Amino acid sequence: MKQIIALLTLCIFGMPSAFATSNNNVEWAQSYALEANGEYEKAAAVIAPFMDRGEDSEFALIRYGWLNYLQGNQNDAIRAYKRALERNVRSLDARLGIAMPLMAQQRWKEASAYIEQVMAYSPFNYTAHIDLMACEEGLRNWEKLEKHASDMTAYYPSDATILVYLARAYAWQGKKDRAASVYQRVLLRYPEHLEASRYLNQ
């Protein structure tokens, strides 16, 4: 009899929880589907209620920031990522997230500050280094970009993107032969790279 009562209790009180979890999953799946169709505003609206409740609130804030970034709502994106960082002060995702809309607004120095915080925790974080190179390019700090990209090729020798930044740094400093040599290395890794092909064919 006790087993029957326990089973009935589970059915009565456990099933709504299961349904709630299932419904949550449906909403997240719907958000991803809307994003895939380019409907970023609707994708953000679907997960907005989760930003202030539950254990997934931090992730909801990060995703909300991302979807606003895709819409070009950079200030809203920054606010969402900062709220996520308040929830988890160790979050590298949130710091890199804040940097993206700052970079979109060409606020290179502010973006660099958040990226450097990531690198303090994770010195060889690939995304952080690529973003910092973009900031160095935005600031037209070609000597710094040259050194940075040159150093990073030792850690990521097969990567084409780092080599592109190195080639640009050389090109903007008038080091044409070095730029051409590096763009050749880019084409070995990415034969259809338009920028490298155009530079070498000019």
VEXZA-739554 format. One record per residue: chain; x, z, y of N, C-alpha, C in turn. Coordinates in Angstrom, 2 decimals. Example, Ala and Ser with C-alpha at 12.3 -4.5 7.8 and 13.67 -1.06 7.14 Angstrom:
BEGIN
+-------+---------+---------+---------+---------+---------+---------+---------+---------+---------+
: kette :     n_u :     n_w :     n_v :    ca_u :    ca_w :    ca_v :     c_u :     c_w :     c_v :
+-------+---------+---------+---------+---------+---------+---------+---------+---------+---------+
:     A :   13.19 :    7.80 :   -5.69 :   12.30 :    7.80 :   -4.50 :   13.20 :    7.80 :   -3.30 :
:     A :   12.85 :    7.08 :   -2.25 :   13.67 :    7.14 :   -1.06 :   12.90 :    7.87 :    0.03 :
+-------+---------+---------+---------+---------+---------+---------+---------+---------+---------+
END
This chain:
BEGIN
+-------+---------+---------+---------+---------+---------+---------+---------+---------+---------+
: kette :     n_u :     n_w :     n_v :    ca_u :    ca_w :    ca_v :     c_u :     c_w :     c_v :
+-------+---------+---------+---------+---------+---------+---------+---------+---------+---------+
:     A :    0.83 :    0.00 :   -1.21 :    0.00 :    0.00 :    0.00 :    0.87 :    0.00 :    1.26 :
:     A :    1.92 :    0.82 :    1.24 :    2.82 :    0.89 :    2.39 :    3.49 :   -0.46 :    2.64 :
:     A :    3.81 :   -1.16 :    1.54 :    4.45 :   -2.46 :    1.68 :    3.50 :   -3.46 :    2.33 :
:     A :    2.21 :   -3.36 :    1.96 :    1.21 :   -4.26 :    2.55 :    1.06 :   -4.00 :    4.04 :
:     A :    1.02 :   -2.70 :    4.41 :    0.90 :   -2.33 :    5.83 :    2.11 :   -2.82 :    6.62 :
:     A :    3.30 :   -2.65 :    6.01 :    4.52 :   -3.10 :    6.69 :    4.50 :   -4.61 :    6.90 :
:     A :    4.01 :   -5.34 :    5.88 :    3.93 :   -6.79 :    5.99 :    2.95 :   -7.21 :    7.07 :
:     A :    1.79 :   -6.51 :    7.12 :    0.80 :   -6.81 :    8.15 :    1.35 :   -6.53 :    9.54 :
:     A :    2.09 :   -5.42 :    9.66 :    2.69 :   -5.06 :   10.95 :    3.67 :   -6.14 :   11.41 :
:     A :    4.48 :   -6.63 :   10.46 :    5.44 :   -7.69 :   10.77 :    4.72 :   -8.95 :   11.23 :
:     A :    3.62 :   -9.27 :   10.54 :    2.87 :  -10.47 :   10.89 :    2.25 :  -10.35 :   12.28 :
:     A :    1.74 :   -9.13 :   12.58 :    1.03 :   -8.94 :   13.85 :    2.01 :   -8.88 :   15.02 :
:     A :    3.10 :   -8.11 :   14.85 :    4.01 :   -7.89 :   15.97 :    5.23 :   -8.80 :   15.95 :
:     A :    5.62 :   -9.26 :   14.79 :    6.81 :  -10.09 :   14.70 :    6.57 :  -11.54 :   15.04 :
:     A :    5.41 :  -12.06 :   14.68 :    5.15 :  -13.48 :   14.89 :    5.12 :  -13.89 :   16.35 :
:     A :    4.51 :  -13.12 :   17.26 :    4.56 :  -13.53 :   18.66 :    5.99 :  -13.67 :   19.17 :
:     A :    6.87 :  -12.76 :   18.72 :    8.27 :  -12.85 :   19.13 :    8.89 :  -14.15 :   18.63 :
:     A :    8.57 :  -14.50 :   17.39 :    9.10 :  -15.74 :   16.83 :    8.58 :  -16.94 :   17.59 :
:     A :    7.26 :  -16.87 :   17.93 :    6.68 :  -17.97 :   18.69 :    7.34 :  -18.08 :   20.06 :
:     A :    7.64 :  -16.93 :   20.69 :    8.27 :  -16.94 :   22.02 :    9.63 :  -17.59 :   21.95 :
:     A :   10.40 :  -17.22 :   20.89 :   11.71 :  -17.83 :   20.73 :   11.60 :  -19.33 :   20.54 :
:     A :   10.62 :  -19.72 :   19.71 :   10.41 :  -21.14 :   19.47 :   10.04 :  -21.87 :   20.76 :
:     A :    9.15 :  -21.25 :   21.55 :    8.75 :  -21.86 :   22.81 :    9.93 :  -22.00 :   23.76 :
:     A :   10.79 :  -20.96 :   23.80 :   11.98 :  -21.03 :   24.64 :   12.85 :  -22.21 :   24.23 :
:     A :   13.03 :  -22.37 :   22.92 :   13.85 :  -23.47 :   22.44 :   13.25 :  -24.81 :   22.84 :
:     A :   11.94 :  -24.90 :   22.79 :   11.27 :  -26.14 :   23.19 :   11.54 :  -26.44 :   24.66 :
:     A :   11.50 :  -25.41 :   25.50 :   11.73 :  -25.62 :   26.93 :   13.17 :  -26.05 :   27.21 :
:     A :   14.12 :  -25.45 :   26.50 :   15.51 :  -25.85 :   26.68 :   15.70 :  -27.29 :   26.22 :
:     A :   15.12 :  -27.62 :   25.08 :   15.22 :  -28.99 :   24.57 :   14.60 :  -29.98 :   25.55 :
:     A :   13.48 :  -29.57 :   26.14 :   12.82 :  -30.43 :   27.12 :   13.72 :  -30.65 :   28.34 :
:     A :   14.40 :  -29.60 :   28.76 :   15.31 :  -29.71 :   29.90 :   16.43 :  -30.71 :   29.62 :
:     A :   17.00 :  -30.64 :   28.42 :   18.08 :  -31.57 :   28.07 :   17.55 :  -33.01 :   28.00 :
:     A :   16.34 :  -33.17 :   27.48 :   15.76 :  -34.52 :   27.39 :   15.52 :  -35.10 :   28.78 :
:     A :   15.02 :  -34.27 :   29.69 :   14.79 :  -34.72 :   31.06 :   16.11 :  -35.09 :   31.75 :
:     A :   17.14 :  -34.28 :   31.49 :   18.45 :  -34.59 :   32.06 :   18.96 :  -35.94 :   31.56 :
:     A :   18.79 :  -36.18 :   30.26 :   19.24 :  -37.44 :   29.68 :   18.54 :  -38.64 :   30.31 :
:     A :   17.32 :  -38.43 :   30.79 :   16.56 :  -39.50 :   31.45 :   16.81 :  -39.56 :   32.95 :
:     A :   17.72 :  -38.71 :   33.43 :   18.03 :  -38.72 :   34.86 :   17.03 :  -37.96 :   35.71 :
:     A :   16.14 :  -37.21 :   35.09 :   15.13 :  -36.44 :   35.83 :   15.65 :  -35.02 :   36.04 :
:     A :   16.66 :  -34.91 :   36.90 :   17.38 :  -33.65 :   37.05 :   16.54 :  -32.54 :   37.69 :
:     A :   15.71 :  -32.91 :   38.65 :   14.87 :  -31.90 :   39.30 :   13.90 :  -31.27 :   38.31 :
:     A :   13.27 :  -32.10 :   37.49 :   12.34 :  -31.58 :   36.48 :   13.09 :  -30.77 :   35.42 :
:     A :   14.28 :  -31.23 :   35.06 :   15.08 :  -30.51 :   34.06 :   15.43 :  -29.12 :   34.56 :
:     A :   15.73 :  -29.01 :   35.86 :   16.06 :  -27.71 :   36.45 :   14.82 :  -26.82 :   36.52 :
:     A :   13.68 :  -27.41 :   36.86 :   12.45 :  -26.63 :   37.00 :   12.04 :  -25.98 :   35.68 :
:     A :   12.29 :  -26.67 :   34.58 :   11.90 :  -26.16 :   33.26 :   12.64 :  -24.87 :   32.91 :
:     A :   13.93 :  -24.81 :   33.27 :   14.71 :  -23.62 :   32.88 :   14.82 :  -22.59 :   34.00 :
:     A :   14.26 :  -22.89 :   35.17 :   14.33 :  -21.95 :   36.30 :   13.79 :  -20.56 :   35.96 :
:     A :   12.68 :  -20.44 :   35.20 :   12.16 :  -19.10 :   34.90 :   13.14 :  -18.22 :   34.11 :
:     A :   14.09 :  -18.82 :   33.42 :   15.02 :  -18.05 :   32.60 :   16.18 :  -17.46 :   33.41 :
:     A :   16.29 :  -17.84 :   34.68 :   17.43 :  -17.38 :   35.47 :   17.38 :  -15.89 :   35.77 :
:     A :   16.22 :  -15.31 :   35.71 :   16.07 :  -13.90 :   36.06 :   15.60 :  -13.03 :   34.91 :
:     A :   15.67 :  -13.58 :   33.69 :   15.23 :  -12.75 :   32.58 :   15.97 :  -13.12 :   31.29 :
:     A :   16.15 :  -12.13 :   30.46 :   16.71 :  -12.36 :   29.14 :   18.22 :  -12.49 :   29.13 :
:     A :   18.75 :  -12.51 :   27.92 :   20.19 :  -12.55 :   27.74 :   20.77 :  -13.92 :   28.09 :
:     A :   19.92 :  -14.92 :   28.22 :   20.39 :  -16.26 :   28.56 :   20.34 :  -16.55 :   30.05 :
:     A :   20.12 :  -15.52 :   30.87 :   19.99 :  -15.75 :   32.31 :   21.27 :  -16.31 :   32.92 :
:     A :   22.42 :  -15.83 :   32.44 :   23.70 :  -16.34 :   32.97 :   23.83 :  -17.83 :   32.68 :
:     A :   23.53 :  -18.21 :   31.44 :   23.63 :  -19.63 :   31.08 :   22.61 :  -20.45 :   31.85 :
:     A :   21.41 :  -19.90 :   32.06 :   20.39 :  -20.62 :   32.82 :   20.87 :  -20.87 :   34.25 :
:     A :   21.54 :  -19.90 :   34.84 :   22.07 :  -20.07 :   36.20 :   23.14 :  -21.16 :   36.24 :
:     A :   24.01 :  -21.16 :   35.23 :   25.06 :  -22.18 :   35.17 :   24.44 :  -23.56 :   35.02 :
:     A :   23.46 :  -23.66 :   34.14 :   22.81 :  -24.96 :   33.93 :   22.02 :  -25.38 :   35.17 :
:     A :   21.38 :  -24.44 :   35.83 :   20.64 :  -24.74 :   37.05 :   21.60 :  -25.24 :   38.13 :
:     A :   22.77 :  -24.61 :   38.21 :   23.78 :  -25.08 :   39.16 :   24.21 :  -26.50 :   38.86 :
:     A :   24.44 :  -26.78 :   37.57 :   24.85 :  -28.12 :   37.15 :   23.81 :  -29.17 :   37.51 :
:     A :   22.55 :  -28.87 :   37.24 :   21.48 :  -29.84 :   37.51 :   21.29 :  -30.06 :   39.00 :
:     A :   21.51 :  -29.04 :   39.81 :   21.45 :  -29.23 :   41.26 :   22.65 :  -30.03 :   41.76 :
:     A :   23.79 :  -29.81 :   41.14 :   24.97 :  -30.62 :   41.46 :   24.69 :  -32.10 :   41.20 :
:     A :   24.06 :  -32.40 :   40.07 :   23.74 :  -33.78 :   39.75 :   22.75 :  -34.39 :   40.74 :
:     A :   21.89 :  -33.55 :   41.31 :   20.93 :  -34.04 :   42.31 :   21.55 :  -34.22 :   43.68 :
:     A :   22.75 :  -33.68 :   43.87 :   23.37 :  -33.70 :   45.19 :   22.97 :  -32.51 :   46.04 :
:     A :   22.30 :  -31.53 :   45.43 :   21.93 :  -30.30 :   46.15 :   23.09 :  -29.31 :   46.04 :
:     A :   24.15 :  -29.60 :   46.77 :   25.39 :  -28.87 :   46.55 :   25.31 :  -27.40 :   46.94 :
:     A :   24.63 :  -27.07 :   48.02 :   24.53 :  -25.67 :   48.42 :   23.71 :  -24.86 :   47.41 :
:     A :   22.65 :  -25.46 :   46.88 :   21.87 :  -24.78 :   45.84 :   22.71 :  -24.59 :   44.58 :
:     A :   23.53 :  -25.58 :   44.27 :   24.41 :  -25.48 :   43.11 :   25.40 :  -24.33 :   43.29 :
:     A :   25.99 :  -24.24 :   44.46 :   26.96 :  -23.17 :   44.74 :   26.30 :  -21.81 :   44.59 :
:     A :   25.09 :  -21.67 :   45.14 :   24.39 :  -20.38 :   45.05 :   24.12 :  -19.99 :   43.60 :
:     A :   23.71 :  -20.95 :   42.79 :   23.41 :  -20.65 :   41.38 :   24.68 :  -20.24 :   40.64 :
:     A :   25.75 :  -20.98 :   40.85 :   27.01 :  -20.63 :   40.18 :   27.53 :  -19.27 :   40.63 :
:     A :   27.36 :  -18.95 :   41.91 :   27.81 :  -17.65 :   42.40 :   26.99 :  -16.52 :   41.80 :
:     A :   25.70 :  -16.75 :   41.61 :   24.87 :  -15.74 :   40.94 :   25.33 :  -15.53 :   39.50 :
:     A :   25.70 :  -16.63 :   38.84 :   26.22 :  -16.52 :   37.48 :   27.52 :  -15.72 :   37.46 :
:     A :   28.36 :  -15.94 :   38.47 :   29.63 :  -15.21 :   38.55 :   29.39 :  -13.72 :   38.79 :
:     A :   28.35 :  -13.40 :   39.55 :   28.00 :  -11.99 :   39.76 :   27.58 :  -11.33 :   38.45 :
:     A :   26.91 :  -12.09 :   37.59 :   26.49 :  -11.55 :   36.29 :   27.69 :  -11.32 :   35.37 :
:     A :   28.69 :  -12.18 :   35.50 :   29.85 :  -12.11 :   34.61 :   31.09 :  -12.47 :   35.43 :
:     A :   31.78 :  -11.44 :   35.92 :   32.89 :  -11.67 :   36.84 :   34.09 :  -12.33 :   36.16 :
:     A :   34.09 :  -12.40 :   34.83 :   35.19 :  -13.06 :   34.12 :   34.93 :  -14.54 :   33.85 :
:     A :   33.77 :  -15.02 :   34.24 :   33.35 :  -16.37 :   33.87 :   34.23 :  -17.45 :   34.50 :
:     A :   34.92 :  -18.20 :   33.66 :   35.67 :  -19.36 :   34.13 :   34.72 :  -20.53 :   34.39 :
:     A :   33.66 :  -20.62 :   33.58 :   32.66 :  -21.68 :   33.78 :   32.07 :  -21.61 :   35.18 :
:     A :   31.73 :  -20.40 :   35.62 :   31.11 :  -20.25 :   36.94 :   32.08 :  -20.64 :   38.05 :
:     A :   33.34 :  -20.25 :   37.90 :   34.34 :  -20.59 :   38.92 :   34.55 :  -22.10 :   39.00 :
:     A :   34.69 :  -22.73 :   37.85 :   34.83 :  -24.19 :   37.84 :   33.56 :  -24.85 :   38.37 :
:     A :   32.42 :  -24.21 :   38.07 :   31.15 :  -24.74 :   38.57 :   31.08 :  -24.70 :   40.08 :
:     A :   31.49 :  -23.59 :   40.68 :   31.49 :  -23.48 :   42.14 :   32.39 :  -24.55 :   42.76 :
:     A :   33.50 :  -24.81 :   42.11 :   34.46 :  -25.79 :   42.65 :   33.86 :  -27.19 :   42.74 :
:     A :   33.00 :  -27.56 :   41.78 :   32.48 :  -28.94 :   41.76 :   31.70 :  -29.30 :   43.02 :
:     A :   30.67 :  -28.53 :   43.41 :   29.96 :  -28.89 :   44.64 :   30.82 :  -28.74 :   45.89 :
:     A :   31.77 :  -27.80 :   45.87 :   32.68 :  -27.70 :   47.01 :   33.51 :  -28.97 :   47.14 :
:     A :   33.96 :  -29.50 :   46.01 :   34.71 :  -30.75 :   46.02 :   33.83 :  -31.91 :   46.48 :
:     A :   32.57 :  -31.90 :   46.05 :   31.64 :  -32.95 :   46.47 :   31.45 :  -32.93 :   47.99 :
:     A :   31.56 :  -31.74 :   48.59 :   31.45 :  -31.60 :   50.04 :   32.80 :  -31.75 :   50.74 :
:     A :   33.82 :  -32.09 :   49.97 :   35.19 :  -32.26 :   50.47 :   35.73 :  -30.97 :   51.10 :
:     A :   35.31 :  -29.87 :   50.55 :   35.83 :  -28.56 :   50.98 :   36.98 :  -28.20 :   50.04 :
:     A :   38.05 :  -28.98 :   50.18 :   39.13 :  -28.97 :   49.20 :   39.82 :  -27.62 :   49.09 :
:     A :   40.08 :  -26.97 :   50.20 :   40.81 :  -25.70 :   50.16 :   39.98 :  -24.60 :   49.51 :
:     A :   38.68 :  -24.57 :   49.81 :   37.81 :  -23.57 :   49.18 :   37.71 :  -23.81 :   47.68 :
:     A :   37.57 :  -25.07 :   47.31 :   37.51 :  -25.41 :   45.88 :   38.80 :  -25.01 :   45.19 :
:     A :   39.93 :  -25.28 :   45.83 :   41.23 :  -24.95 :   45.24 :   41.35 :  -23.46 :   44.96 :
:     A :   40.79 :  -22.63 :   45.84 :   40.88 :  -21.18 :   45.66 :   40.19 :  -20.75 :   44.36 :
:     A :   39.01 :  -21.31 :   44.08 :   38.30 :  -20.96 :   42.84 :   39.03 :  -21.52 :   41.62 :
:     A :   39.58 :  -22.73 :   41.75 :   40.30 :  -23.33 :   40.63 :   41.54 :  -22.51 :   40.30 :
:     A :   42.23 :  -22.05 :   41.32 :   43.43 :  -21.25 :   41.10 :   43.10 :  -19.91 :   40.45 :
:     A :   41.89 :  -19.39 :   40.70 :   41.46 :  -18.18 :   40.00 :   41.34 :  -18.44 :   38.50 :
:     A :   40.82 :  -19.61 :   38.15 :   40.72 :  -19.99 :   36.74 :   42.11 :  -20.07 :   36.12 :
:     A :   43.03 :  -20.69 :   36.84 :   44.39 :  -20.86 :   36.32 :   45.13 :  -19.53 :   36.19 :
:     A :   44.73 :  -18.54 :   36.99 :   45.33 :  -17.21 :   36.85 :   44.96 :  -16.59 :   35.51 :
:     A :   43.74 :  -16.86 :   35.04 :   43.29 :  -16.39 :   33.73 :   43.80 :  -17.30 :   32.61 :
:     A :   43.79 :  -18.61 :   32.88 :   44.08 :  -19.61 :   31.85 :   45.03 :  -20.65 :   32.44 :
:     A :   46.34 :  -20.40 :   32.39 :   47.31 :  -21.22 :   33.13 :   47.31 :  -22.71 :   32.80 :
:     A :   46.92 :  -23.07 :   31.58 :   46.99 :  -24.48 :   31.20 :   45.61 :  -25.07 :   30.93 :
:     A :   44.61 :  -24.50 :   31.60 :   43.25 :  -25.01 :   31.47 :   43.20 :  -26.45 :   32.00 :
:     A :   42.88 :  -27.39 :   31.12 :   42.93 :  -28.81 :   31.48 :   42.00 :  -29.15 :   32.64 :
:     A :   40.75 :  -28.70 :   32.55 :   39.78 :  -29.02 :   33.60 :   40.23 :  -28.49 :   34.95 :
:     A :   40.76 :  -27.28 :   34.96 :   41.22 :  -26.69 :   36.22 :   42.35 :  -27.51 :   36.83 :
:     A :   43.28 :  -27.95 :   36.02 :   44.39 :  -28.74 :   36.55 :   43.92 :  -30.10 :   37.08 :
:     A :   43.01 :  -30.75 :   36.36 :   42.49 :  -32.03 :   36.83 :   41.76 :  -31.85 :   38.16 :
:     A :   40.94 :  -30.80 :   38.24 :   40.21 :  -30.55 :   39.49 :   41.17 :  -30.23 :   40.64 :
:     A :   42.22 :  -29.47 :   40.35 :   43.17 :  -29.13 :   41.40 :   43.92 :  -30.38 :   41.88 :
:     A :   44.23 :  -31.29 :   40.96 :   44.85 :  -32.55 :   41.36 :   43.92 :  -33.34 :   42.28 :
:     A :   42.63 :  -33.32 :   41.97 :   41.67 :  -34.02 :   42.83 :   41.66 :  -33.40 :   44.23 :
:     A :   41.79 :  -32.08 :   44.30 :   41.86 :  -31.40 :   45.60 :   43.14 :  -31.77 :   46.34 :
:     A :   44.24 :  -31.82 :   45.63 :   45.51 :  -32.21 :   46.25 :   45.44 :  -33.63 :   46.78 :
:     A :   44.76 :  -34.49 :   46.03 :   44.56 :  -35.87 :   46.50 :   43.67 :  -35.87 :   47.74 :
:     A :   42.59 :  -35.08 :   47.70 :   41.69 :  -35.00 :   48.85 :   42.39 :  -34.51 :   50.10 :
:     A :   43.33 :  -33.59 :   49.93 :   44.11 :  -33.06 :   51.05 :   45.28 :  -33.97 :   51.42 :
:     A :   45.45 :  -35.05 :   50.64 :   46.53 :  -36.02 :   50.85 :   47.91 :  -35.34 :   50.79 :
:     A :   48.00 :  -34.37 :   49.91 :   49.27 :  -33.67 :   49.71 :   50.00 :  -34.36 :   48.57 :
:     A :   50.60 :  -35.50 :   48.88 :   51.14 :  -36.38 :   47.84 :   52.35 :  -35.79 :   47.13 :
:     A :   53.21 :  -35.10 :   47.85 :   54.38 :  -34.50 :   47.21 :   53.96 :  -33.42 :   46.22 :
:     A :   53.00 :  -32.61 :   46.62 :   52.52 :  -31.55 :   45.73 :   51.83 :  -32.15 :   44.51 :
:     A :   51.04 :  -33.20 :   44.75 :   50.36 :  -33.87 :   43.64 :   51.37 :  -34.50 :   42.68 :
:     A :   52.41 :  -35.11 :   43.24 :   53.44 :  -35.71 :   42.38 :   54.06 :  -34.67 :   41.46 :
:     A :   54.45 :  -33.54 :   42.02 :   55.09 :  -32.50 :   41.20 :   54.12 :  -31.93 :   40.17 :
:     A :   52.88 :  -31.68 :   40.61 :   51.88 :  -31.12 :   39.72 :   51.61 :  -32.05 :   38.54 :
:     A :   51.33 :  -33.31 :   38.84 :   51.01 :  -34.27 :   37.79 :   52.21 :  -34.51 :   36.87 :
:     A :   53.39 :  -34.58 :   37.46 :   54.60 :  -34.79 :   36.66 :   54.81 :  -33.63 :   35.69 :
:     A :   54.61 :  -32.42 :   36.16 :   54.75 :  -31.24 :   35.29 :   53.73 :  -31.27 :   34.16 :
:     A :   52.48 :  -31.65 :   34.48 :   51.41 :  -31.58 :   33.49 :   51.52 :  -32.66 :   32.42 :
:     A :   52.23 :  -33.76 :   32.71 :   52.39 :  -34.79 :   31.68 :   53.17 :  -34.25 :   30.48 :
:     A :   53.99 :  -33.22 :   30.71 :   54.74 :  -32.63 :   29.60 :   53.81 :  -31.87 :   28.65 :
:     A :   52.73 :  -31.32 :   29.20 :   51.78 :  -30.56 :   28.38 :   50.70 :  -31.45 :   27.77 :
:     A :   50.37 :  -32.54 :   28.46 :   49.34 :  -33.47 :   27.98 :   49.90 :  -34.89 :   27.99 :
:     A :   50.89 :  -35.18 :   27.14 :   51.57 :  -36.48 :   27.21 :   50.70 :  -37.68 :   26.85 :
:     A :   49.61 :  -37.47 :   26.15 :   48.75 :  -38.59 :   25.77 :   47.62 :  -38.84 :   26.76 :
:     A :   47.54 :  -38.02 :   27.80 :   46.41 :  -38.09 :   28.72 :   46.62 :  -39.15 :   29.80 :
:     A :   45.63 :  -40.01 :   29.99 :   45.73 :  -41.07 :   30.99 :   45.39 :  -40.58 :   32.39 :
:     A :   44.46 :  -39.64 :   32.51 :   44.00 :  -39.19 :   33.83 :   45.13 :  -38.56 :   34.63 :
:     A :   45.93 :  -37.72 :   33.99 :   47.05 :  -37.09 :   34.69 :   48.03 :  -38.15 :   35.18 :
:     A :   48.27 :  -39.16 :   34.35 :   49.17 :  -40.24 :   34.75 :   48.62 :  -41.03 :   35.93 :
:     A :   47.30 :  -41.19 :   35.99 :   46.69 :  -41.89 :   37.13 :   46.98 :  -41.12 :   38.42 :
:     A :   46.83 :  -39.80 :   38.38 :   47.12 :  -39.01 :   39.58 :   48.60 :  -39.11 :   39.95 :
:     A :   49.47 :  -39.13 :   38.96 :   50.90 :  -39.28 :   39.23 :   51.18 :  -40.63 :   39.87 :
:     A :   50.58 :  -41.69 :   39.33 :   50.78 :  -43.03 :   39.88 :   50.27 :  -43.11 :   41.31 :
:     A :   49.13 :  -42.51 :   41.59 :   48.60 :  -42.52 :   42.96 :   49.54 :  -41.80 :   43.91 :
:     A :   50.08 :  -40.67 :   43.46 :   51.01 :  -39.92 :   44.31 :   52.22 :  -40.77 :   44.66 :
:     A :   52.75 :  -41.47 :   43.67 :   53.89 :  -42.36 :   43.93 :   53.49 :  -43.48 :   44.89 :
:     A :   52.34 :  -44.10 :   44.63 :   51.91 :  -45.25 :   45.43 :   51.73 :  -44.87 :   46.89 :
:     A :   51.10 :  -43.72 :   47.15 :   50.85 :  -43.32 :   48.53 :   52.13 :  -42.92 :   49.26 :
:     A :   53.16 :  -42.60 :   48.51 :   54.45 :  -42.28 :   49.13 :   55.35 :  -43.51 :   49.25 :
:     A :   54.81 :  -44.67 :   48.85 :   55.58 :  -45.89 :   48.95 :   56.57 :  -46.10 :   47.82 :
:     A :   56.45 :  -45.30 :   46.76 :   57.35 :  -45.43 :   45.60 :   56.72 :  -46.42 :   44.62 :
:     A :   56.74 :  -47.69 :   45.00 :   55.97 :  -48.71 :   44.29 :   56.46 :  -48.94 :   42.87 :
:     A :   57.77 :  -48.95 :   42.67 :   58.29 :  -49.19 :   41.32 :   57.90 :  -48.07 :   40.37 :
:     A :   57.98 :  -46.84 :   40.86 :   57.58 :  -45.70 :   40.01 :   56.09 :  -45.74 :   39.72 :
:     A :   55.31 :  -46.08 :   40.74 :   53.86 :  -46.18 :   40.54 :   53.53 :  -47.23 :   39.49 :
:     A :   54.19 :  -48.39 :   39.58 :   53.95 :  -49.46 :   38.61 :   54.33 :  -49.03 :   37.20 :
:     A :   55.45 :  -48.32 :   37.09 :   55.89 :  -47.86 :   35.77 :   54.88 :  -46.90 :   35.16 :
:     A :   54.33 :  -46.01 :   35.97 :   53.36 :  -45.04 :   35.46 :   52.04 :  -45.73 :   35.13 :
:     A :   51.62 :  -46.69 :   35.95 :   50.39 :  -47.42 :   35.64 :   50.52 :  -48.19 :   34.33 :
:     A :   51.73 :  -48.66 :   34.01 :   51.96 :  -49.29 :   32.71 :   51.71 :  -48.30 :   31.58 :
:     A :   52.13 :  -47.07 :   31.79 :   51.90 :  -46.02 :   30.79 :   50.42 :  -45.71 :   30.66 :
:     A :   49.69 :  -45.81 :   31.78 :   48.24 :  -45.61 :   31.74 :   47.60 :  -46.66 :   30.83 :
:     A :   48.03 :  -47.92 :   30.99 :   47.43 :  -49.01 :   30.20 :   47.73 :  -48.89 :   28.71 :
:     A :   48.83 :  -48.26 :   28.37 :   49.11 :  -48.02 :   26.95 :   48.08 :  -47.07 :   26.34 :
:     A :   47.59 :  -46.16 :   27.16 :   46.63 :  -45.17 :   26.69 :   45.18 :  -45.62 :   26.88 :
:     A :   44.98 :  -46.48 :   27.89 :   43.63 :  -46.93 :   28.24 :   43.75 :  -48.39 :   28.69 :
:     A :   43.79 :  -49.33 :   27.74 :   44.08 :  -50.74 :   28.06 :   43.13 :  -51.39 :   29.06 :
:     A :   41.92 :  -50.87 :   29.21 :   40.94 :  -51.48 :   30.11 :   40.83 :  -50.73 :   31.44 :
:     A :   41.82 :  -49.92 :   31.76 :   41.76 :  -49.12 :   32.99 :   41.85 :  -50.05 :   34.21 :
:     A :   40.79 :  -50.11 :   35.01 :   40.70 :  -51.06 :   36.11 :   41.71 :  -50.77 :   37.22 :
:     A :   41.83 :  -49.51 :   37.59 :   42.74 :  -49.17 :   38.68 :   44.17 :  -49.57 :   38.35 :
:     A :   44.61 :  -49.26 :   37.14 :   45.97 :  -49.60 :   36.73 :   46.16 :  -51.12 :   36.71 :
:     A :   45.18 :  -51.83 :   36.16 :   45.28 :  -53.29 :   36.08 :   45.34 :  -53.92 :   37.47 :
:     A :   44.51 :  -53.44 :   38.37 :   44.48 :  -54.00 :   39.72 :   45.79 :  -53.75 :   40.45 :
:     A :   46.34 :  -52.56 :   40.28 :   47.61 :  -52.26 :   40.97 :   48.72 :  -53.18 :   40.46 :
:     A :   48.77 :  -53.37 :   39.16 :   49.85 :  -54.17 :   38.58 :   49.67 :  -55.66 :   38.84 :
:     A :   48.45 :  -56.09 :   39.13 :   48.18 :  -57.52 :   39.35 :   48.13 :  -57.90 :   40.83 :
:     A :   48.35 :  -56.94 :   41.70 :   48.23 :  -57.25 :   43.13 :   49.47 :  -58.01 :   43.65 :
+-------+---------+---------+---------+---------+---------+---------+---------+---------+---------+
END
